[in-house]
Amino acid sequence: MTKGGPTDSSTTFATWSYRLSFGNLLPQFGPGAAVGNLLIVMALIFGLLYIRTQRKAIS
């Protein structure tokens, strides 16, 4: 709704990746793919940490 707020302060990784890939007249998929890969790595790390803490809580 705010298109990233004042000076892109509320832009998420997903919207940033989309804008890098498809936002310009000449699409550049490399930078958008790099941000997407960072997003996947961060989600995997948080997911593994969550699973580890849940296993300790159950035991």
Biotite code that builds the C-alpha atoms (Angstrom):
import biotite.structure as struc

atoms = struc.array([
    struc.Atom([0.000, 0.000, 0.000], chain_id="A", res_id=1, res_name="MET", atom_name="CA", element="C"),
    struc.Atom([2.793, 2.439, 0.799], chain_id="A", res_id=2, res_name="THR", atom_name="CA", element="C"),
    struc.Atom([5.173, 1.078, -1.861], chain_id="A", res_id=3, res_name="LYS", atom_name="CA", element="C"),
    struc.Atom([7.860, 0.612, 0.769], chain_id="A", res_id=4, res_name="GLY", atom_name="CA", element="C"),
    struc.Atom([6.988, 3.567, 2.950], chain_id="A", res_id=5, res_name="GLY", atom_name="CA", element="C"),
    struc.Atom([9.226, 6.577, 3.276], chain_id="A", res_id=6, res_name="PRO", atom_name="CA", element="C"),
    struc.Atom([12.600, 5.759, 1.655], chain_id="A", res_id=7, res_name="THR", atom_name="CA", element="C"),
    struc.Atom([11.819, 2.011, 1.422], chain_id="A", res_id=8, res_name="ASP", atom_name="CA", element="C"),
    struc.Atom([11.748, 1.575, 5.215], chain_id="A", res_id=9, res_name="SER", atom_name="CA", element="C"),
    struc.Atom([8.953, -1.013, 5.156], chain_id="A", res_id=10, res_name="SER", atom_name="CA", element="C"),
    struc.Atom([10.026, -3.008, 2.099], chain_id="A", res_id=11, res_name="THR", atom_name="CA", element="C"),
    struc.Atom([10.195, -6.768, 2.685], chain_id="A", res_id=12, res_name="THR", atom_name="CA", element="C"),
    struc.Atom([12.673, -9.158, 1.085], chain_id="A", res_id=13, res_name="PHE", atom_name="CA", element="C"),
    struc.Atom([9.972, -10.614, -1.138], chain_id="A", res_id=14, res_name="ALA", atom_name="CA", element="C"),
    struc.Atom([8.873, -7.267, -2.569], chain_id="A", res_id=15, res_name="THR", atom_name="CA", element="C"),
    struc.Atom([12.485, -6.132, -2.892], chain_id="A", res_id=16, res_name="TRP", atom_name="CA", element="C"),
    struc.Atom([13.310, -9.272, -4.870], chain_id="A", res_id=17, res_name="SER", atom_name="CA", element="C"),
    struc.Atom([10.291, -8.724, -7.125], chain_id="A", res_id=18, res_name="TYR", atom_name="CA", element="C"),
    struc.Atom([11.191, -5.092, -7.762], chain_id="A", res_id=19, res_name="ARG", atom_name="CA", element="C"),
    struc.Atom([14.778, -5.997, -8.587], chain_id="A", res_id=20, res_name="LEU", atom_name="CA", element="C"),
    struc.Atom([13.637, -8.669, -11.036], chain_id="A", res_id=21, res_name="SER", atom_name="CA", element="C"),
    struc.Atom([10.592, -7.133, -12.699], chain_id="A", res_id=22, res_name="PHE", atom_name="CA", element="C"),
    struc.Atom([10.359, -3.501, -11.584], chain_id="A", res_id=23, res_name="GLY", atom_name="CA", element="C"),
    struc.Atom([12.422, -1.896, -14.336], chain_id="A", res_id=24, res_name="ASN", atom_name="CA", element="C"),
    struc.Atom([11.788, -1.668, -18.049], chain_id="A", res_id=25, res_name="LEU", atom_name="CA", element="C"),
    struc.Atom([14.786, -3.933, -18.653], chain_id="A", res_id=26, res_name="LEU", atom_name="CA", element="C"),
    struc.Atom([14.427, -6.886, -16.254], chain_id="A", res_id=27, res_name="PRO", atom_name="CA", element="C"),
    struc.Atom([17.554, -8.065, -14.472], chain_id="A", res_id=28, res_name="GLN", atom_name="CA", element="C"),
    struc.Atom([16.948, -11.422, -12.859], chain_id="A", res_id=29, res_name="PHE", atom_name="CA", element="C"),
    struc.Atom([20.362, -11.865, -11.213], chain_id="A", res_id=30, res_name="GLY", atom_name="CA", element="C"),
    struc.Atom([19.971, -9.415, -8.302], chain_id="A", res_id=31, res_name="PRO", atom_name="CA", element="C"),
    struc.Atom([16.382, -10.528, -7.696], chain_id="A", res_id=32, res_name="GLY", atom_name="CA", element="C"),
    struc.Atom([17.441, -14.174, -7.658], chain_id="A", res_id=33, res_name="ALA", atom_name="CA", element="C"),
    struc.Atom([20.221, -13.377, -5.191], chain_id="A", res_id=34, res_name="ALA", atom_name="CA", element="C"),
    struc.Atom([17.771, -11.738, -2.782], chain_id="A", res_id=35, res_name="VAL", atom_name="CA", element="C"),
    struc.Atom([15.405, -14.690, -3.240], chain_id="A", res_id=36, res_name="GLY", atom_name="CA", element="C"),
    struc.Atom([18.182, -17.112, -2.344], chain_id="A", res_id=37, res_name="ASN", atom_name="CA", element="C"),
    struc.Atom([18.977, -15.094, 0.787], chain_id="A", res_id=38, res_name="LEU", atom_name="CA", element="C"),
    struc.Atom([15.306, -15.251, 1.726], chain_id="A", res_id=39, res_name="LEU", atom_name="CA", element="C"),
    struc.Atom([15.280, -19.035, 1.358], chain_id="A", res_id=40, res_name="ILE", atom_name="CA", element="C"),
    struc.Atom([18.447, -19.442, 3.434], chain_id="A", res_id=41, res_name="VAL", atom_name="CA", element="C"),
    struc.Atom([17.044, -17.227, 6.198], chain_id="A", res_id=42, res_name="MET", atom_name="CA", element="C"),
    struc.Atom([13.770, -19.190, 6.235], chain_id="A", res_id=43, res_name="ALA", atom_name="CA", element="C"),
    struc.Atom([15.681, -22.475, 6.492], chain_id="A", res_id=44, res_name="LEU", atom_name="CA", element="C"),
    struc.Atom([17.793, -21.193, 9.389], chain_id="A", res_id=45, res_name="ILE", atom_name="CA", element="C"),
    struc.Atom([14.774, -19.924, 11.313], chain_id="A", res_id=46, res_name="PHE", atom_name="CA", element="C"),
    struc.Atom([12.900, -23.144, 10.589], chain_id="A", res_id=47, res_name="GLY", atom_name="CA", element="C"),
    struc.Atom([15.735, -25.314, 11.865], chain_id="A", res_id=48, res_name="LEU", atom_name="CA", element="C"),
    struc.Atom([16.084, -23.176, 14.990], chain_id="A", res_id=49, res_name="LEU", atom_name="CA", element="C"),
    struc.Atom([12.347, -23.471, 15.599], chain_id="A", res_id=50, res_name="TYR", atom_name="CA", element="C"),
    struc.Atom([12.400, -27.247, 15.224], chain_id="A", res_id=51, res_name="ILE", atom_name="CA", element="C"),
    struc.Atom([15.370, -27.510, 17.579], chain_id="A", res_id=52, res_name="ARG", atom_name="CA", element="C"),
    struc.Atom([13.675, -25.421, 20.276], chain_id="A", res_id=53, res_name="THR", atom_name="CA", element="C"),
    struc.Atom([10.432, -27.388, 19.933], chain_id="A", res_id=54, res_name="GLN", atom_name="CA", element="C"),
    struc.Atom([12.261, -30.707, 20.363], chain_id="A", res_id=55, res_name="ARG", atom_name="CA", element="C"),
    struc.Atom([13.926, -29.410, 23.533], chain_id="A", res_id=56, res_name="LYS", atom_name="CA", element="C"),
    struc.Atom([10.585, -28.158, 24.874], chain_id="A", res_id=57, res_name="ALA", atom_name="CA", element="C"),
    struc.Atom([8.906, -31.531, 24.348], chain_id="A", res_id=58, res_name="ILE", atom_name="CA", element="C"),
    struc.Atom([11.701, -33.558, 25.993], chain_id="A", res_id=59, res_name="SER", atom_name="CA", element="C"),
])
